[in-house]
Structures are given as structure tokens and as C-alpha cells.
Amino acid sequence: MNAATWRKHKLLNLLQSVALLAAMAGLLGVLGWIVAGEGGVLWAIGAGIALVLLYPSISPALVLKLYNARE
């Protein structure tokens, strides 16, 4: 893969990630608004941000527990 193709792939991957995070924030905001009104929007988006930040450290443990595997 040449350098131009690699940069294009990297840019498209970044744009896709940003779009998915924006969609997730929008969905969480709407769900928070439906459940708890205007204050629920901030709580739902805050919970989403916390999950995104904590997920990389929690994920391996959850997968191991799901399959009853040992580390």
C-alpha cells in the first residue's frame, strides 16, 4: 500500500469513527431526553463518554467472563 492510499484509508477511518460517535451521542441524548427530560440528556451523554473511556479496560474482563475462561 503506497503512502497516498494509506493516508486516504486513515482519513476515511477517522471520519467513520467520528460519525459513529456522533450518532451514539445523538441516540443517547434522545434516549436521555425521553426518559428524564432535559437533564437526562446530559446524564446520558456523560454515561456514554464514561463508557467509551472505560470500555478498553473493561472489555477483556467481560469477554473472559462471558466465555467462562481463565486469564
N, C-alpha and C positions, 0 to 999 in steps of 0.2 A: 504494500500500500504506500503510495507516494505521500509527500507532505501535504499537498493541497487536499487530497481525498481525506486524509486523517483530520485536518482542521475542519473540513466540512462535516464529517461524521461527529466530531466533538461538539461543534456548534449545534447541530441538529439534536444531539443527545441532551445538551443543556436546555435548549428550548422546550423539548418534550418534558423534561423534569420540571421546569418552571410551570408549564401548562398544567401538569398533573397536580402539583402543589397548590396552584391557584384554584383548580377545580375542587380539590379536597377542602380547602379553606372555605370556598363558597358553599359547599354542601354542609360542612359543619356549622357554618354561620346560619344557614336556613334552618337546619335541624334545631340549633340552639334557640333561634327565634320562635319556632313553632312550640317548643317545649316550655321555655321560660321567658319569652318576651325579649325585649331589647338587651337586658342584662345577660341573658343566656347566650347571646351571640359572642360576647367577649369570653365567657367561660368556655364555650365550645371551641373557639379558635385557640384559646390558651391551652386547652387539653390536647388539641391536635398538635400544637407546637411541641408540647412536652412529649407526646408520643413519638414524634419524628426525631427528637433529640435523644430520647432514651431507648428507642427501638433497637439500634445496633448492639447495645449491650444486653438487652433482654432477649432478643431473638434466639440466639443459640441455646439458651437455657430452656426456652419454651419448646423448641424443636426436639431437644433431648427428652423432655418430659412427655411430649406428645407420643413419641415412639418408645417410651419406657426404656431408653438407652442409658448407658453409663458414659461419663465423660472420658 
